[in-house]
Structures are given as C-alpha cells and as structure tokens.
Amino acid sequence: MSTSDKLFTGSIPEFYDRAMVPLIFEPYARDLAERAARLAPRTLLEVAAGTGVVTRALAAALPEQARIVATDLNQPMLDHAQTRMAHDPRISWRQADAQALPFEDARFDAVVCQFGAMFFPDRVGAYGQARRVMRPGGHFLFNVWSAIEENEFADAVTQALGRLFPADPPRFLARTPHGYHDADVIRADLHEAGFSDVSIDPLDAVSAASSAHAAAAAYCQGTPLRAEIEARGALEEATQIAADAIAQRFGQGEVRGRIRALVVVARKGDSQ
C-alpha cells in the first residue's frame, strides 16, 4: 500500500461525502446498521468512520439509549463527519488507530467498520484489537469491496487511466479498496486474531450517478486516487477520459453499474 492511499485530506473529505457516499457507500451503510441493530448493542464502537455515513445510519437504526463511539485515523474526515451530527448526544468522536485502540478491554457490545479493513497495514492486529475491546459474545461487523472486476465503475475508471498513463498507471482502486477480497484470506486473518465463528457473504447493489462525468469525478477527485493523478499533472484530463469510458460502457444521462462487497460477521466467544 502506498502512503498516499491513506491520505483523505484537503478537499477530499467534502468531495468524498458529497459524491462517493451516495454513489457506492449508502446501501452498505444501511445494511451494516440494520445488522448491528438486530444485535441490540448498548455500546458500539465504529472504527474507520470516515465522513460518518455508517455513523448516521447507526444513529437512525439504534434505540435512544444506545451509545456510539465513532473513530477514524484521519482527523479531517472525522471533522467533516462531526459537522453532520455534532448535536447528537449519543455519539462520541475520537481520533484513533484501529491497530491500537485507546479503549479498555471488553468495553463494547459490538464493533463496526465500513470499508476500512483494506487500509489496515496490520489487519490481524486490527482484528485482535476489535476482539479485545468487545465483551464476550460481542460481534465484529465489517465489509470490504470484492474484486474490482465486479465493481463496474471502478473497473472502467482504472482501465481508462491505464490507457492514459500506460507507462505508470494509477492503481489505487485496484491496489487498496479492491485489494482485499479473498474470503479465505479474510477468514484466516480473523482466525489468527482469535475469532472462530465467522461468516462472509457477498452483497450486490447498484451504483447510480446523474452522469458519467459525475461518477468519474467521484472516483478521480473524491478518493486518494486524486493524489496519484495530480502527481501526473492531469486531473481534469484524467477525469474526462474516465467519464468518456463510463459513458461508452453505460450510456449517456444517468448511469448505473453493479457494485459488490463482502459482508463479514465475526463473533467473540461467550467465555472469552
């Protein structure tokens, strides 16, 4: 993973929340929140909260007495998230590294993470931290993107940028968001972290944008892919090339493409 893969700074948090969240993240946020609500947690930790799409879904799904601690490594993302829900007394916000959680053992009934595991340099360590801070019988719920070929807009953008920069193609999307999609590897990592009860299921959804350009701009300008493109000095050109590729594949006007993720639920043993 490149160092720039984890940089959600500058204008990226606002663009990410305005463009990427409705494009691909909202249906999976609702799914995780609904799964968490069925477990009826009194206390819940969210790691890699980003701009708060899952936090907002959790706040809507959980009862009034539930308490949520939302964390992220990137303070600019957390700052943006707080602007949306600053007055909800059920939510506490804290900058934290998922690999070194600053919480005591067995504090939370559940831990939730949306599309963050792909960014953890030490996934086994992060999973072990999630398990440590959960009470016995608690649940760790998270999702990751499946292979890039199963996520049509991301695939189209990556292929288009490969043609624009054939000698040194930007590979952020394939390398990081879509780089951790082998269910057997995920299961093995969780087992190494101490989880024995693990389920992993694919979940399909539809990504829709008002235009091909809107979809391309979300990926090219609202994610760390932007840093890779700007290093090559062609942000607007790259965005337009990606938009043309999406339009050629999905048509003019509103565009719709398939997205797929893996939803993971790991349970901590009752006696652990």
C-alpha positions as CSV (number, residue, x, y, z in Angstrom):
1,M,0.0,0.0,0.0
2,S,1.3,3.5,-0.9
3,T,1.5,6.1,1.8
4,S,-0.9,8.3,-0.2
5,D,-3.5,5.6,-0.2
6,K,-4.4,6.7,3.4
7,L,-4.5,10.4,2.8
8,F,-8.0,11.8,2.9
9,T,-7.0,15.5,3.2
10,G,-7.7,18.8,1.6
11,S,-10.9,18.9,-0.4
12,I,-11.2,15.1,-0.4
13,P,-13.4,14.7,2.7
14,E,-16.1,17.1,1.4
15,F,-16.0,15.7,-2.1
16,Y,-16.0,12.2,-0.8
17,D,-19.1,12.8,1.4
18,R,-20.9,14.6,-1.4
19,A,-20.0,12.4,-4.3
20,M,-18.7,9.0,-3.2
21,V,-21.1,8.3,-0.3
22,P,-24.3,8.3,-2.4
23,L,-22.5,6.7,-5.3
24,I,-21.4,3.5,-3.6
25,F,-21.5,3.6,0.2
26,E,-25.0,4.4,1.4
27,P,-26.6,1.0,0.7
28,Y,-23.9,-0.9,2.5
29,A,-24.0,1.6,5.4
30,R,-27.7,0.8,5.8
31,D,-27.0,-2.9,5.7
32,L,-24.4,-2.8,8.4
33,A,-26.6,-0.5,10.6
34,E,-29.5,-2.9,10.2
35,R,-27.4,-5.9,11.1
36,A,-26.0,-4.1,14.1
37,A,-29.5,-3.0,15.3
38,R,-30.6,-6.6,15.3
39,L,-27.9,-7.4,17.9
40,A,-29.3,-4.7,20.2
41,P,-26.0,-3.3,21.4
42,R,-25.9,-0.9,24.3
43,T,-22.4,0.3,23.4
44,L,-21.0,0.2,19.9
45,L,-17.6,1.2,18.5
46,E,-17.1,2.3,14.9
47,V,-13.6,2.2,13.5
48,A,-12.6,3.9,10.2
49,A,-15.8,6.0,10.4
50,G,-14.7,8.3,7.6
51,T,-17.2,11.1,7.0
52,G,-19.9,9.3,9.1
53,V,-22.2,7.6,6.6
54,V,-22.4,4.5,8.9
55,T,-22.5,6.6,12.0
56,R,-25.6,8.4,10.7
57,A,-27.2,5.1,9.7
58,L,-26.4,3.6,13.1
59,A,-27.9,6.7,14.9
60,A,-31.1,6.2,12.9
61,A,-31.3,2.4,13.5
62,L,-30.3,2.1,17.1
63,P,-32.5,2.9,20.1
64,E,-32.1,6.2,22.0
65,Q,-30.3,4.6,24.9
66,A,-27.5,3.1,22.7
67,R,-24.2,4.8,22.8
68,I,-21.8,5.1,19.8
69,V,-18.1,5.9,19.8
70,A,-17.0,6.8,16.2
71,T,-13.3,6.8,15.4
72,D,-11.1,7.4,12.5
73,L,-7.3,7.7,11.9
74,N,-7.9,10.8,9.6
75,Q,-8.9,13.8,11.7
76,P,-10.1,15.8,8.6
77,M,-12.6,13.0,7.8
78,L,-13.7,12.9,11.4
79,D,-14.0,16.7,11.5
80,H,-16.3,16.6,8.5
81,A,-18.4,13.8,10.0
82,Q,-18.9,15.8,13.1
83,T,-20.4,18.7,11.2
84,R,-23.3,16.5,10.2
85,M,-24.1,15.1,13.7
86,A,-22.4,17.4,16.2
87,H,-25.5,17.7,18.3
88,D,-26.4,14.0,18.8
89,P,-25.5,13.3,22.5
90,R,-25.4,9.5,21.8
91,I,-22.2,9.9,19.7
92,S,-18.7,10.5,20.9
93,W,-16.0,11.3,18.3
94,R,-12.3,10.3,18.7
95,Q,-9.3,10.1,16.5
96,A,-7.9,6.6,16.9
97,D,-5.8,4.0,15.1
98,A,-7.7,0.7,14.6
99,Q,-4.5,-1.1,15.2
100,A,-4.0,0.5,18.7
101,L,-7.5,1.3,20.0
102,P,-7.3,3.5,23.1
103,F,-10.1,1.7,25.0
104,E,-10.1,-0.8,27.8
105,D,-10.8,-4.5,27.4
106,A,-14.4,-5.7,27.0
107,R,-16.0,-2.2,26.8
108,F,-18.3,-2.6,23.7
109,D,-21.1,-4.9,22.7
110,A,-20.2,-4.6,19.0
111,V,-17.6,-3.2,16.7
112,V,-18.5,-2.0,13.2
113,C,-16.2,-1.0,10.3
114,Q,-17.3,0.0,6.8
115,F,-14.7,-0.4,4.0
116,G,-11.8,0.3,6.4
117,A,-10.0,-3.1,6.7
118,M,-8.4,-2.8,3.3
119,F,-6.4,0.2,4.6
120,F,-5.1,-1.5,7.7
121,P,-1.3,-2.3,7.3
122,D,-1.7,-4.9,10.1
123,R,-5.2,-6.5,9.6
124,V,-4.7,-9.3,12.1
125,G,-3.6,-6.7,14.7
126,A,-6.6,-4.5,14.0
127,Y,-8.9,-7.5,14.2
128,G,-7.3,-8.5,17.5
129,Q,-7.9,-5.0,18.8
130,A,-11.6,-5.2,17.8
131,R,-11.9,-8.5,19.7
132,R,-10.1,-7.2,22.7
133,V,-12.4,-4.2,23.3
134,M,-15.6,-6.4,22.8
135,R,-17.4,-8.0,25.6
136,P,-17.8,-11.9,25.5
137,G,-20.5,-12.8,23.0
138,G,-19.9,-9.5,21.1
139,H,-19.9,-9.1,17.3
140,F,-17.5,-7.6,14.8
141,L,-19.3,-6.5,11.7
142,F,-17.4,-5.1,8.7
143,N,-17.4,-5.1,4.9
144,V,-14.8,-5.0,2.2
145,W,-15.1,-4.5,-1.6
146,S,-15.0,-7.5,-3.8
147,A,-12.7,-7.8,-6.9
148,I,-12.5,-4.6,-9.0
149,E,-13.9,-6.5,-12.0
150,E,-17.1,-7.0,-10.0
151,N,-17.4,-3.2,-9.4
152,E,-18.1,-1.8,-12.8
153,F,-17.5,2.0,-12.4
154,A,-14.2,1.4,-10.5
155,D,-13.1,-1.0,-13.1
156,A,-13.9,1.3,-16.0
157,V,-12.1,4.2,-14.4
158,T,-9.0,2.1,-13.7
159,Q,-8.9,0.7,-17.2
160,A,-9.3,4.2,-18.7
161,L,-6.5,5.7,-16.6
162,G,-4.3,2.7,-17.6
163,R,-4.7,3.7,-21.2
164,L,-4.0,7.4,-20.4
165,F,-0.8,6.6,-18.4
166,P,0.4,3.3,-19.9
167,A,3.9,3.6,-18.5
168,D,2.8,4.2,-15.0
169,P,-0.9,3.7,-14.5
170,P,-2.6,4.9,-11.2
171,R,-3.6,1.7,-9.4
172,F,-5.1,3.0,-6.1
173,L,-8.5,1.5,-6.7
174,A,-7.3,-2.0,-7.6
175,R,-4.4,-1.9,-5.1
176,T,-6.3,-0.8,-2.0
177,P,-10.1,-0.6,-2.0
178,H,-10.4,-3.7,-4.1
179,G,-7.2,-5.4,-3.0
180,Y,-8.5,-7.4,-0.1
181,H,-11.3,-9.6,-1.5
182,D,-10.3,-13.2,-0.9
183,A,-12.8,-14.7,1.6
184,D,-10.3,-17.4,2.5
185,V,-7.6,-14.9,3.4
186,I,-10.1,-12.7,5.4
187,R,-11.3,-15.8,7.3
188,A,-7.7,-16.9,8.0
189,D,-6.8,-13.4,9.3
190,L,-9.8,-13.4,11.6
191,H,-9.0,-16.8,12.9
192,E,-5.4,-15.7,13.6
193,A,-6.8,-12.8,15.5
194,G,-8.8,-15.2,17.8
195,F,-12.2,-15.3,16.1
196,S,-13.6,-18.8,15.4
197,D,-17.2,-18.0,14.5
198,V,-17.0,-16.2,11.2
199,S,-19.5,-15.7,8.3
200,I,-18.7,-14.0,5.0
201,D,-21.3,-13.3,2.4
202,P,-21.4,-11.3,-0.9
203,L,-23.8,-8.4,-1.2
204,D,-24.7,-6.8,-4.5
205,A,-26.0,-3.3,-5.0
206,V,-26.4,-0.8,-7.8
207,S,-24.3,2.4,-8.1
208,A,-26.1,5.3,-9.8
209,A,-24.9,8.7,-10.9
210,S,-26.6,11.6,-12.6
211,S,-24.0,11.4,-15.4
212,A,-20.9,9.6,-16.5
213,H,-18.8,12.7,-15.5
214,A,-20.3,12.7,-12.0
215,A,-19.3,9.1,-11.5
216,A,-15.8,9.7,-12.9
217,A,-15.3,12.9,-10.8
218,A,-16.3,11.0,-7.6
219,Y,-13.5,8.4,-8.2
220,C,-10.9,10.7,-9.6
221,Q,-11.3,13.6,-7.3
222,G,-13.0,12.3,-4.1
223,T,-10.6,9.5,-3.2
224,P,-6.8,9.1,-2.7
225,L,-6.7,8.3,-6.5
226,R,-6.6,12.0,-6.9
227,A,-3.1,12.3,-5.5
228,E,-1.9,9.7,-8.0
229,I,-3.5,11.6,-10.9
230,E,-2.3,15.0,-9.7
231,A,1.3,13.6,-9.4
232,R,1.0,13.0,-13.2
233,G,-0.4,16.6,-13.7
234,A,-3.6,15.7,-15.5
235,L,-6.6,15.8,-13.1
236,E,-9.1,17.3,-15.4
237,E,-8.0,15.3,-18.4
238,A,-8.0,12.1,-16.4
239,T,-11.5,12.8,-15.1
240,Q,-12.8,13.4,-18.6
241,I,-11.1,10.3,-20.0
242,A,-12.7,8.3,-17.2
243,A,-16.1,9.9,-17.9
244,D,-15.8,9.0,-21.6
245,A,-15.1,5.4,-20.7
246,I,-18.1,5.2,-18.4
247,A,-20.3,6.8,-20.9
248,Q,-19.2,4.5,-23.7
249,R,-19.9,1.5,-21.5
250,F,-23.1,2.6,-19.6
251,G,-24.6,5.3,-21.9
252,Q,-25.4,9.0,-21.7
253,G,-27.5,10.6,-19.0
254,E,-28.0,8.8,-15.7
255,V,-25.6,5.8,-15.4
256,R,-26.0,2.7,-13.3
257,G,-23.4,0.0,-12.6
258,R,-23.1,-3.1,-10.5
259,I,-21.2,-3.0,-7.2
260,R,-20.4,-5.9,-4.9
261,A,-19.0,-6.2,-1.4
262,L,-18.3,-8.9,1.1
263,V,-20.1,-8.6,4.5
264,V,-18.2,-10.2,7.4
265,V,-19.6,-11.0,10.8
266,A,-17.2,-12.4,13.5
267,R,-18.4,-13.4,16.9
268,K,-16.4,-13.4,20.1
269,G,-17.0,-16.5,22.3
270,D,-19.2,-16.2,25.3
271,S,-16.4,-17.3,27.7
272,Q,-13.6,-15.3,26.1
